[in-house]
Structures are given as C-alpha cells and as structure tokens.
Amino acid sequence: MSILFWLLDALTDHIDSGLYRESVTLVVGTLKLQYTLHKGLLCFYSDFFRAALNGSFKEAKDRRIEFPEVDIAFQVWLYTQNLPKNEVVSTKFYPEWPLLIKLWIFGDGHQIPLLQNSVMDAIIDKVEKDNHIPIKELNLAYSDTLPGSPLHKAFTDIMVYRSMMPGDKNCGNVESSCLAWSDDWPKQACLDVMAEMSRGWINKASRPSMPMREKGYYHVHLKGEHC
C-alpha cells in the first residue's frame, strides 16, 4: 500500500475534532519543506510542542518551527495514532528498522511518549514476524538516547534472545539473524548485551524467543503511570 493511500485511509475516521482549529508550520530539512499541522494536536501529545507553541518563544509568535528531519509517518501518526502495518512488500518487510528507530528517537527528543510506545509495539511485533535482526541499526538505536532507555532495553533483548550466536547451527547461512560482534558497536551496546547474556545464562533463558516481560516493560511511562 502506498504512503498516500495509507494516509487517506488512516484519516477517514479522524476528521472531526476540536483539536483542529489553529495551525502551525513545520519547516523540515535543508530543503525547507513546509508542512501545515494542527497546533492542538501537537500540544495535546507533546510537552515539547506545548511549551514551544504556548510560551514566549519566537516559535509561538510565528507559529513556525524548524526541524532537521521529520518523517511523514509522524504526521500520519499525529492524526491517526497509527503506524504502517508490519507487512511484506516485494522482498522487504515494512516498516523498515531505520524508520521505526528514528520515530522513537523523535518522540524521545520531543516528549511524545504515546508515539514512542506505539513505535515500540511495532518494533516488538516486527521482530516476532521478520527473520532479520537489526544488527546494522544498532548504532542508530544508541544515538541520541540515554543509557537504560526502553529502546536500549528492547534492542539488547533482541540481540541476545532473537539472534543466533556464532557457532550455532545454520548461523553462517542466515547472516541477517546472526549476532556478529563489531568494533563499530557503541560501547554501551556491548556492555548491555554482555550483561543480558550473563543474566540469560544464569536464568537458563530459552532462545530464540523474546523473554517474558511484564506488560509495558519497553514502554515510556510518566511519573505515576503504568500500562
């Protein structure tokens, strides 16, 4: 399904709302692409936008905010709270890892926990359906994120429990599912993976399945909230 048809389909049931009164302009990237979004929705879901658009900042006066990068998937999610479904298109399994990671990091940087949790649910669903371990995306997942973040926890578990280890039967024949150590790995990722491997070995955890975690283990929660 193309992004345009997905967008039109997703917006069908979300036309009528009191949050659609004032608009703001998002200016994206070096090309300065401009997107008009509704201020009420941005402020409803994001503390960042609430502060930027309701305070004394220049952005609030001009109703205009510039970003280096914002994927159209964020705009669709903003209006529908939906992300692209995990599905095979041609020979690829969409949505791809870089999109999900960047969306989670965008939500983290702009204080949109509901977006982060929606993305995390898609990540866990994807790893259960897609026989590809996102080893090459590890650096991206650890960029601009704090140690111990839910994204780090999820990727650590994916690396440890869903991948095959060098020496495992068939590991050499399924490169995308094998855990291959690399000098390019972030130091924190190495520490996280080794620590979880040790815990898994002590607890005799089974592989290649994700460990049993409490509901919302990988979610972002505000103080006093839980799933």
C-alpha positions as CSV (number, residue, x, y, z in Angstrom):
1,M,0.0,0.0,0.0
2,S,1.5,3.4,-1.0
3,I,2.0,6.0,1.7
4,L,-0.6,8.2,0.0
5,F,-3.4,5.5,0.2
6,W,-2.3,4.6,3.7
7,L,-2.6,8.3,4.7
8,L,-6.1,8.7,3.1
9,D,-7.3,5.5,4.7
10,A,-6.0,6.3,8.1
11,L,-7.5,9.8,8.2
12,T,-11.0,8.6,7.3
13,D,-12.2,8.2,10.9
14,H,-10.4,11.2,12.4
15,I,-11.8,14.2,10.6
16,D,-14.0,15.7,13.3
17,S,-12.2,17.1,16.4
18,G,-11.9,20.3,18.5
19,L,-8.1,20.0,18.2
20,Y,-8.2,21.1,14.6
21,R,-8.6,24.9,15.0
22,E,-5.2,26.6,14.8
23,S,-2.4,25.5,12.5
24,V,1.4,25.8,12.7
25,T,4.1,25.3,10.1
26,L,6.8,22.7,10.4
27,V,9.8,23.5,8.2
28,V,11.8,20.4,7.6
29,G,15.3,19.7,6.4
30,T,17.8,21.6,4.2
31,L,15.2,21.9,1.5
32,K,12.9,23.8,4.0
33,L,9.9,21.7,3.1
34,Q,6.8,23.1,4.8
35,Y,4.1,21.1,6.4
36,T,1.0,22.5,8.0
37,L,-0.2,20.7,11.1
38,H,-2.7,21.5,13.8
39,K,-1.4,23.2,16.9
40,G,-4.0,21.5,19.2
41,L,-2.8,18.0,18.2
42,L,0.9,18.8,18.6
43,C,0.3,20.3,22.0
44,F,-2.0,17.5,23.1
45,Y,0.5,14.8,22.6
46,S,3.8,16.6,23.2
47,D,5.1,18.6,26.2
48,F,7.8,20.0,23.8
49,F,5.3,21.4,21.4
50,R,3.1,22.6,24.2
51,A,5.9,24.7,25.7
52,A,7.2,25.9,22.3
53,L,3.8,27.0,20.9
54,N,2.2,28.4,24.0
55,G,5.1,30.3,25.6
56,S,7.0,33.4,24.8
57,F,9.3,31.8,22.3
58,K,9.6,33.1,18.8
59,E,8.0,29.8,17.6
60,A,4.8,30.6,19.5
61,K,4.6,34.0,17.9
62,D,5.4,32.9,14.4
63,R,3.6,29.5,14.7
64,R,6.6,28.1,12.8
65,I,9.2,25.5,13.9
66,E,12.2,24.3,12.0
67,F,13.5,20.7,12.2
68,P,16.4,18.9,10.6
69,E,14.3,15.9,9.8
70,V,10.7,14.8,10.4
71,D,9.3,11.7,8.6
72,I,5.8,11.8,7.2
73,A,5.0,8.8,9.3
74,F,5.0,11.1,12.3
75,Q,2.4,13.3,10.7
76,V,0.2,10.3,9.9
77,W,0.5,9.1,13.5
78,L,-0.3,12.5,14.9
79,Y,-3.7,12.4,13.2
80,T,-4.5,8.7,13.5
81,Q,-2.3,7.2,16.2
82,N,-1.5,4.5,13.6
83,L,1.8,3.4,12.1
84,P,2.4,1.4,8.9
85,K,1.4,-2.2,9.5
86,N,4.2,-4.8,9.6
87,E,3.9,-6.5,6.2
88,V,6.0,-7.9,3.4
89,V,6.1,-5.7,0.3
90,S,8.0,-7.2,-2.6
91,T,11.1,-8.7,-0.9
92,K,11.3,-6.3,2.1
93,F,9.5,-6.3,5.4
94,Y,8.0,-2.9,6.1
95,P,8.2,-0.6,8.0
96,E,12.0,-0.8,8.0
97,W,14.1,-0.6,11.1
98,P,15.6,2.9,10.5
99,L,12.1,4.4,10.2
100,L,11.0,2.9,13.5
101,I,14.2,3.9,15.3
102,K,14.1,7.4,14.1
103,L,10.4,7.8,15.0
104,W,11.1,6.5,18.6
105,I,14.1,8.9,18.9
106,F,12.0,11.8,17.6
107,G,9.3,11.0,20.2
108,D,12.0,10.9,22.8
109,G,13.5,14.2,21.9
110,H,10.1,15.9,21.7
111,Q,8.4,14.3,24.7
112,I,5.8,12.3,22.9
113,P,5.5,9.1,25.0
114,L,2.5,7.8,23.2
115,L,4.4,7.9,19.9
116,Q,7.3,6.1,21.5
117,N,5.1,3.4,22.8
118,S,3.3,2.9,19.5
119,V,6.6,2.6,17.8
120,M,7.9,0.1,20.5
121,D,4.8,-2.1,20.0
122,A,5.6,-2.1,16.2
123,I,9.3,-3.0,16.9
124,I,8.3,-6.0,19.1
125,D,5.7,-7.1,16.5
126,K,8.3,-6.7,13.7
127,V,11.0,-8.8,15.4
128,E,8.5,-11.6,16.0
129,K,7.5,-11.7,12.3
130,D,10.6,-10.6,10.5
131,N,13.6,-13.0,10.4
132,H,16.0,-10.1,10.4
133,I,18.0,-9.0,13.5
134,P,18.7,-5.2,13.2
135,I,22.5,-5.5,14.0
136,K,23.4,-2.9,11.4
137,E,21.0,-0.4,13.0
138,L,22.5,-0.8,16.5
139,N,24.5,2.4,16.2
140,L,21.4,4.3,15.2
141,A,19.4,2.9,18.1
142,Y,22.1,4.0,20.5
143,S,22.5,7.5,19.1
144,D,20.9,10.4,20.9
145,T,19.5,8.1,23.6
146,L,20.2,7.7,27.2
147,P,21.7,4.5,28.8
148,G,18.9,2.3,30.2
149,S,16.3,3.8,27.8
150,P,13.4,1.5,26.7
151,L,14.9,1.5,23.2
152,H,18.2,0.2,24.6
153,K,16.4,-2.5,26.6
154,A,14.5,-3.7,23.6
155,F,17.5,-3.8,21.3
156,T,19.5,-5.6,23.9
157,D,16.9,-8.3,24.3
158,I,16.5,-8.6,20.5
159,M,20.3,-9.0,20.1
160,V,20.6,-11.6,22.9
161,Y,17.4,-13.6,22.6
162,R,16.3,-13.4,18.9
163,S,19.7,-13.8,17.2
164,M,21.8,-16.9,16.6
165,M,25.3,-16.9,18.0
166,P,28.5,-17.6,16.0
167,G,28.9,-21.3,16.2
168,D,25.2,-22.0,16.3
169,K,23.9,-24.4,13.7
170,N,23.0,-22.6,10.4
171,C,24.3,-19.3,11.7
172,G,26.7,-18.9,8.8
173,N,23.8,-19.5,6.4
174,V,21.4,-16.9,7.9
175,E,23.6,-13.8,8.1
176,S,20.8,-11.4,9.0
177,S,19.9,-13.5,12.1
178,C,23.4,-13.9,13.5
179,L,24.9,-11.9,16.2
180,A,28.2,-10.6,14.9
181,W,30.4,-8.6,17.2
182,S,31.9,-5.5,15.6
183,D,34.4,-2.8,16.6
184,D,31.8,-0.3,15.3
185,W,29.3,-1.2,18.1
186,P,28.7,1.5,20.6
187,K,30.5,0.8,23.9
188,Q,27.2,0.9,25.8
189,A,25.6,-1.6,23.5
190,C,28.5,-4.1,24.1
191,L,28.1,-3.7,27.9
192,D,24.3,-4.1,27.7
193,V,24.5,-7.2,25.5
194,M,27.1,-8.9,27.7
195,A,25.2,-8.1,30.9
196,E,22.0,-9.5,29.4
197,M,23.8,-12.6,28.1
198,S,25.1,-13.2,31.6
199,R,21.6,-12.9,33.1
200,G,20.1,-15.1,30.4
201,W,22.8,-17.8,31.1
202,I,22.2,-17.7,34.8
203,N,18.4,-17.9,34.4
204,K,18.7,-20.5,31.7
205,A,16.6,-18.4,29.3
206,S,15.5,-20.0,26.1
207,R,16.4,-18.8,22.7
208,P,15.5,-17.7,20.0
209,S,12.4,-16.2,21.7
210,M,12.0,-12.9,23.5
211,P,12.0,-13.2,27.3
212,M,8.7,-12.9,29.2
213,R,8.4,-9.4,30.4
214,E,5.7,-7.5,32.3
215,K,3.3,-5.6,30.2
216,G,4.7,-2.2,29.2
217,Y,8.3,-3.2,30.1
218,Y,9.6,-1.4,27.0
219,H,7.2,1.5,27.2
220,V,7.8,5.0,28.4
221,H,5.8,6.0,31.4
222,L,5.3,9.3,33.0
223,K,5.6,9.6,36.8
224,G,2.8,7.6,38.5
225,E,1.7,6.0,35.2
226,H,1.9,2.3,34.2
227,C,0.4,0.1,31.5
